[in-house]
Amino acid sequence: MQFCPKCGYEYKTNIEVCPDCGRKLIAKLKQKKRKKIRNLDISEEEALSQLKLKLLYVTRSKIYAGFLKETLESNKIPCLIKSEAGYSLRVGALIRLPISDIKLYVREEDFEKSCEIKEQVVDSL
């Protein structure tokens, strides 16, 4: 089999040039190092969809989110915490206090097990 060094697609051995990008095909692809999300030149939404992450939990408590994250990671389930800032009016119309929704994401393949762990952890808090 032949591979395109740019696209990474696999082709039959009788094809010599990638029909998508025009690059000459090679016999073996070099493994690329994985890049961190923050170094990718894509939006956060695209990164979440490409990694196939599912939203597991939303809270405003950093303590709850941190405790759940530690519990998941101790069970060998990687997760991502994302904080979204917003504002809410408090104590009159002139005072605005920041409030952040904290969202915890896990991989699709870990979602079911993560839900079980979340129910145990959140119910015990």
C-alpha positions as CSV (number, residue, x, y, z in Angstrom):
1,M,0.0,0.0,0.0
2,Q,1.0,3.6,-0.7
3,F,0.3,6.6,1.5
4,C,0.1,10.3,0.9
5,P,2.6,12.2,3.2
6,K,0.3,15.2,3.4
7,C,-3.2,13.8,3.6
8,G,-2.4,10.5,5.2
9,Y,-4.7,8.6,2.9
10,E,-3.9,5.0,1.9
11,Y,-3.9,4.0,-1.8
12,K,-3.4,0.9,-3.9
13,T,0.2,0.2,-5.0
14,N,-0.5,1.0,-8.6
15,I,-1.3,4.7,-7.8
16,E,1.8,7.0,-7.6
17,V,0.3,10.5,-6.9
18,C,-2.3,11.6,-4.4
19,P,-5.5,12.5,-6.4
20,D,-6.4,15.1,-3.7
21,C,-3.3,17.1,-3.2
22,G,-0.9,15.9,-6.0
23,R,1.9,14.8,-3.7
24,K,4.0,11.7,-4.6
25,L,2.9,8.7,-2.5
26,I,5.3,7.0,-0.1
27,A,5.5,3.4,1.2
28,K,5.4,4.2,4.9
29,L,4.0,7.1,6.9
30,K,6.1,8.6,9.7
31,Q,4.1,8.8,13.0
32,K,3.3,12.4,13.9
33,K,3.6,13.6,17.4
34,R,0.2,14.6,19.0
35,K,-0.3,18.3,19.4
36,K,-1.9,19.9,22.3
37,I,-5.3,21.5,21.7
38,R,-4.1,25.0,22.5
39,N,-1.4,24.8,19.8
40,L,-3.8,23.8,17.1
41,D,-5.0,26.4,14.7
42,I,-8.7,25.4,15.0
43,S,-11.5,26.7,17.2
44,E,-12.3,25.1,20.5
45,E,-15.6,23.7,19.2
46,E,-13.8,22.0,16.3
47,A,-11.2,20.5,18.7
48,L,-14.0,19.1,20.9
49,S,-15.8,17.6,18.0
50,Q,-12.6,16.1,16.5
51,L,-11.6,14.6,19.8
52,K,-15.1,13.2,20.1
53,L,-15.7,14.6,23.6
54,K,-19.0,14.5,25.3
55,L,-20.3,16.9,28.0
56,L,-20.4,15.0,31.3
57,Y,-21.1,17.6,33.9
58,V,-21.8,21.3,34.4
59,T,-21.3,23.1,37.7
60,R,-20.4,26.5,39.1
61,S,-18.3,24.9,41.8
62,K,-14.5,24.6,41.1
63,I,-14.3,22.2,44.1
64,Y,-16.9,19.8,42.6
65,A,-15.4,20.0,39.2
66,G,-11.9,19.4,40.5
67,F,-13.0,16.5,42.7
68,L,-14.8,14.8,39.8
69,K,-11.8,15.4,37.5
70,E,-9.4,13.8,40.0
71,T,-11.7,10.8,40.5
72,L,-12.1,10.3,36.8
73,E,-8.3,10.5,36.2
74,S,-7.6,8.1,39.1
75,N,-9.9,5.7,37.2
76,K,-7.7,6.3,34.1
77,I,-10.3,8.4,32.3
78,P,-8.9,11.6,30.8
79,C,-11.1,14.6,30.9
80,L,-11.1,18.3,29.9
81,I,-12.5,21.1,32.1
82,K,-13.6,24.3,30.3
83,S,-14.8,27.4,32.1
84,E,-17.2,29.8,30.5
85,A,-17.5,33.2,32.1
86,G,-20.8,35.1,32.4
87,Y,-22.3,37.8,34.6
88,S,-25.3,37.9,36.9
89,L,-26.8,40.8,38.7
90,R,-26.6,40.7,42.5
91,V,-27.5,43.1,45.3
92,G,-29.0,45.8,43.2
93,A,-28.7,46.8,39.6
94,L,-25.2,48.3,39.8
95,I,-23.2,45.4,41.3
96,R,-22.3,42.6,38.8
97,L,-20.5,39.6,40.1
98,P,-18.8,37.1,37.8
99,I,-20.2,33.6,37.5
100,S,-18.6,30.9,35.5
101,D,-20.1,27.6,34.2
102,I,-17.5,24.9,34.5
103,K,-18.0,22.1,32.0
104,L,-16.3,18.8,32.2
105,Y,-15.9,16.7,29.0
106,V,-14.8,13.1,28.5
107,R,-14.1,10.9,25.5
108,E,-17.2,9.2,23.9
109,E,-15.8,5.8,24.7
110,D,-15.4,6.7,28.4
111,F,-18.8,8.4,28.7
112,E,-20.9,5.5,30.1
113,K,-18.3,4.6,32.8
114,S,-17.9,8.4,33.5
115,C,-21.6,8.8,34.1
116,E,-21.5,6.0,36.7
117,I,-18.5,7.6,38.5
118,K,-20.2,11.1,38.3
119,E,-23.4,9.8,39.9
120,Q,-21.4,8.3,42.8
121,V,-19.2,11.4,43.2
122,V,-21.8,14.1,42.9
123,D,-24.4,12.2,45.1
124,S,-21.7,12.0,47.8
125,L,-21.0,15.7,47.8
